[in-house]
Structures are given as structure tokens and as C-alpha cells.
Amino acid sequence: MSAILPPSERIWWKQSIDKLEFTWIAIALVWSLVMFAMMIWWHIYGNQNLANETYKTTKEMFAAKAQAVVDQYTVRTGTEAEKGFPVVAPPAGSDIYLIGRLWDWWPIYELEKDKTYKLHLSAMDYMHGFSLQPQNINIQVHPNYDHVIKITPNQSGTYSIVCNEYCGIGHHTMVGRLYVK
Amino acid sequence: MATTYRICPRSGLQFDTQAEKLMRFHAVAGVLSLLVGGIMALGVILTRWPAVKLLEADTFYMVLTAHGIDMLIFWIIFFEMAVLIFASSTLLRCRLATPKLAWAASVLMAIGAIMTNVAIFQGESSVMFTSYVPMMAQPHFYLGLILFAVGALIICFIFLGTLVVAKAEKTYEGSIPLVTFGALTACIIAIFTIAGGAIILIPTLLWSLGYIREIDSLMYRVVWWAMGHSSQQINVAAHVAIWYAIAAIVFGAKPMSEKVSRSAYFLYILFLQLACAHHLLSDPGLGSEWKIVNTSYFMYFAVLASMIHGMTVPGAIEQAQRLKGYNKGLFEWLRKAPWGNPAFSSMFLSLVGFGFLGGISGVMMGAEQLNMLIHNTIYVPGHFHATVVIGTTLAFMGLTYFLVPVLFKREVLFPGFAKIQPYLFGLAMYVVALVMMGAGTLGVSRRHWDMAFAGAPMAYEWPGAAYLMMGLTGIFSCIAIVGGGGWILQIVLSILFGKKLEDGEMRSTPIPLTLPAPTPGGAAHPPATPGTLVLALIFLTAFILYYFVNWKYLSSLWGLA
């Protein structure tokens, strides 16, 4: 009969499966396993993986670390269009701390192309969303977690960091900047 | 409570009077939620449409919160409660277990829904559907959701109780129907979802009342998404059950294989709940191993299940049509399908859109590394408008065309509009989902008042194509709202003013279901379904291409390790 009635064959689990249906199940299973393997493969051979390095932190501790980097490597004070934020150029390989807070990304970093930096992300209040444009790399930023990602910019230019996690009425004004030379 | 039974003269279905009233209650409550959510949709879209930008920021975020909650929680879950009652009491031809408790639970759900809506429209609870901590809403925002969840949980158990009643009172023979099996899957997932996910709202309520000092934002996301995403899997199980039901009702289609379809549902029960990881792939503090195992529903076994249903539903229709003689070529069975019957056209548009747009995009963005490309962009709502609006809502709308005469005993008014409504709403939503995903691929944020970043000194300028796609999102969303609003109007007017149809025979005892004896010769060799396999292979080709295009895109980004 039909799907809204009990199966007409009482012993339905012993009925054979249609050939084409079985073919499709086999194809779909193989494709599922390929997709599963793809994520693991990319961890081994791909260059874009989020690290698993994360620390519990506090807002004060993270802010202090960011301040220390800013104190040491600030090259100039930003213009008015840069909100007067410090523009910081740490040497390649450094730990750099980016603060997400209502409604800024602070400070502005100046990085070198093809050099690797350890980027630390954390939020001071609500959650924020690190959205690097026009690269389109998007990472969730939590308060009290220090998320460490090794980044290697492969193109020079001016990048924007848009906040893409809703964080209140001024959310749309939360845009930061990052330079790659 | 003594009850009576009505035999519907149009469908032959038997309704327990108490169950019937409850179904009407939930269907109406669902449609009212859809109405509120739909009006909010208009506010959302007319603000995100860059050329219009209707609302102020605070109103926009309030309206967006209401839109998400009224649509994703209240509309869908109210309707699903009606589906649970239908799939148990009606399909198994038995009395509903504990109708008084069911009424109490239903009233609780309604109180919860109203309370949360009141909290949102008071303006102090614009925390979005997800209500992420540490952003705090008013206590009654959380309390309303908790009451609603408790009510829904009780009805889930009443559904299970009704299955027990049917078995004990022998109202059916053999195994429960496939559609009931699908509803059972939805019910099991719903219980998991509420008990394992919605429970986070209790400490959150205590936190908003000041009894708890802090809630960890990461823990909140991990637990909350066990509801947030898993509850979408209730929808999948429910709307797949409705696909099977409509195929059965319209074509008399029999499942290609009970064994395969039920096993696929069983895979849902085993693996769909892992989906909370989909939202945490770009979060700190969770290992890649955890992310990969969970985001893939453990080796994509739940995706496999959906790919199976996606083939067996049209396959069952193809078999039924071929048995009726539509045998020419690969696709005569499909060409000669009743495209003017809104129950069928809704169901078919739902199936194709869910697979091609919702399914493929969902798997792409659910790959651990690829998620970085779209996390929190408007790609995400693009994806879930394909799954929840095209997949779930359209299927529910299609079923409602069948329910109005059967359950509400009224003729559907404006049959001409009914013919085009699924296309108007469904195809417009196809375009909306596509252009939202397009804008998201370019990086445009979701939940964002102004893509021009008014007032931000370091504003970023999106490419022109992003503006174009957000404009198209606006235009086609308005068309979809006409289609959806038209549907609400049509259904409400039909229920109120449609021509009354006869009730049918009333009885004090149920008539058990008797099945005709199985036909040994005919059932053994159903026709082959080459047309469906071709459709499935087209789907797979699109899937593979799109999947690898995104890996190619990812490989061009900055090195991340």
C-alpha cells in the first residue's frame, strides 16, 4: 500500500532492495566517505587550517598583553580616518594581540607579506566576529578565550576587519584595519 | 476522557475528536506565528535592501529577533505538534493518549510564545534567535521559551503514549506506517533537542535574574546549538515524512523499500544530533578531531540518509506513475505529474530546493575548513532559508492544502491562486537563497544593519556585486512575502468562510485498520526508476563540482595554521 499505512508486507525487512536504489546508496556512501577524508587530508596537505591552540584568559590579562605589544612596536599614531589608533609593526614571527570590543578592533597592525605571525584573538565584552575582507576569513571571537592562529598573509594591501557577530546597536560601525606590506 | 471518532468522507481517515481539535489549535497557532514572523520578514528585508533601508538600527535588530524566533521556533514547532498528533492518532486510527494533559501542554506553549513575543517587542530583548551570552535579554524572554519547550516536550511524550495506546488496543496490524516512523524520528530528535539543548535556557534565565554571575560564552554556544541546530533536524525528519505522505496521498505511492527508508531515518536518529558542531567550526577551544567527527555527522551518515530519502521519494512517485502507464522515456512520469495540485507542486519544489540549494550548501559550509569562508556571513541565512523555508515551510504549506478540507472540513477558496502559490513562494525563495549565498560568498555579514557601515571611519566598501545581490535579495524576498502572505490569507479565509463540507460518520468506537492481503505477484516486481537515478546523478554532479570549487577558493587565502 502506501507510506501512510502499515507496510503491506509484514516481514518488510526481508524484502530485497531495488537495484537502482542500491546503486544510488553505494554511490552516496562513497561520496560521503570522500568528503570525510577531505577534511583530514586538508589538515595534512592544506595551508588553511584553524589551529587548536586556545587559552583561557581574562579581559584584563589579554588587554595587558595587547598593550605591551603596542607599547613596544608602535610606528606611528593613526590618522583621524584610522580613529587615531596606534599603527603597530611587530617583527615577523611575533605574537600579535587583536582586541574586539564595543565597537572597535584595536589596534591596527602592519604586517609583512609572506611572513608568519601568531595572531591572538579575544573579546572584551560580548562575542565578536573577526571577518577579514576582502580575503573573507571569518572567525568567532569569545571573551575570556585567547584564540591563537598562525597567519601568513600572501598578498599585500589594505584589509578591513568587519565584525560579523551581532554585538549591539553600534555593530555596523565596528570595522578595523590591517595593512600588509 | 471519552471521545468520539469521525470518519472523513474525503480521505477515509479517522479522527479522534480530541486529537482533531488539538491539531486545529496547533495549525492555527502555527499560522499566526507565521503571520507575525512574515510581517517581521518584511521589516528585515526592507532594511537589508540597501536602496530602501527602512528601519532604524534598534528596531531592525528587534524585528530580526522576532522574525527568527517566530519562524524557526513557534511556526515550525506548533505545526510539528499537529504533525505528531496526526501521524499517531489519525494514521494509527486510535484515541489520543491523555487529551487533557495535551491541552494543558498546548496552552503552556501558547503562553510561552506570547510571553517571549511580548519580551521582544518591549525592546529590551533584541538578542537574536540565538540569544548568545553575555548579551542579556529580559527574564521573561527566556522564561517564555522554556515554557514553550516544556509544553512541546510533553506533547512529544503524548505522541509516544499514543503509539503505546495504538499497539495495546490493536488498532493497526504489523509495523507503524513509514510516515509515523518518520514522525517518531522527529519526536526522538525533539526530545533530545529540548532535554540536551534548550536546557541551557534555565541557567541563562537564572543569570538574567541575577542568581548566576557568569555563563561561559563557549559553553553556551556548545549547549545551545544542540537545540539550535538539532531542532532543524526535527524539521528535516518531519518534512521528509510529509514528502512521503504527500507522495502517498497524491499518487498512492508506496515506498520503494520500507527497509531502506526506515534505515535512513534510523541514521538520522543516530547521527543528526551531532550537528551542533556546524556552528562551532570557527570557534576557539574545540579540537579539530571533535569538529570533524561531529560536523560530518560521523562520516556523513546523516547526509547519506538525506541523499537516500532524496532518491526514494521521487523514486516512489516514479514507480507509482509508471504503474499507471506513464512509461514513455525517462521523464514522462514527471511531466505528467499533477503540477497544478498545490500539495504536489509544493512537495516537489520543497524536495528539489532542499537538496540542491539547502543540502549542497549545508554540506559545503559544514566542512571544517570551508566554514571559515562563510561563518556568520549572509551565506548562512541563505542556506537555512533553503532548508527551513523551501524544505520545511513549503512542505507544510503543501500539506495544509490537503488538511483544509480533511481537518477543517472547508473547501479551499481561490483555487486559481492555490495553483500558482507554491511556484510564486517557492521559486522566489529559490532566488532569495541563491543571491543571499552569493552575497555571503563575497563576505557580506548576516545580522548587520548597514552594509555601508555608516558612521565608521574605517568603513569597508563591498564590491558592487554584493550590493547587486542584496538588492536582488530585497526584490525576490518581497515576491516571496506576497506568495507566503497570500497563502496565509487564503488558508485563513478558507477556514473561516470556505464552503462547509460534510463531517462524515461519527462513531463512539474506532474502526481498526485492516489491510488488504498482500498481492504476491504484483508487489514483487515494481517498475525500475531510471528517471529518478538520472535526477540523482545530476544532483551528485552539482554537489561534487560546488564542493571542490570551494576548496579551490579556500586554497587561495592567507596561510592559516
Interface residues (C-beta under 8 A of the other chain):
Chain A: M1 S2 A3 I4 L5 P6 P7 S8 E9 R10 W12 W13 Q15 I17 D18 K19 L20 E21 T23 W24 I25 I27 A28 L29 W31 S32 L33 M35 F36 M38 M39 I40 W42 H43 G46 N47 Q48 N49 L50 A51 N52 T54 E80 A81 E82 K83 T116 L121 D125 Y126 M127 G129 S131 L132 Q133 P134 Q135 N136 I137 N138 I139 Q140 H142 P143 N144 Y145 D146 H147 I149 K150 I151 T152 P153 N154 Q155 S160 V162 C163 N164 E165 Y166 C167 G168 I169 H171 H172 T173 M174 V175 G176 R177
Chain B: A57 D58 Y61 L91 M128 Y132 P134 M135 Y172 E173 G174 S175 I176 P177 L178 V179 D216 S217 L218 Y244 A245 A247 A248 I249 G252 A253 K254 P255 M256 S257 E258 K259 V260 L280 L281 S282 D283 P284 G285 L286 G287 S288 I292 T295 S296 M299 Y300 F301 V303 L304 M307 I308 M311 T312 G315 A316 V363 A367 E368 Q369 M372 L373 I374 H375 N376 T377 T441 L442 G443 S445 R446 R447 H448 W449 D450 F453 A454 G455 A456 P457 M458 A459 Y460 W462 P463 L513 L515 P516 P518 A523 P526 A528 T529 P530 T532 L533 A536 L540 F543 I544 Y547 W551 L554 S555 L557 W558 G559 L560 A561
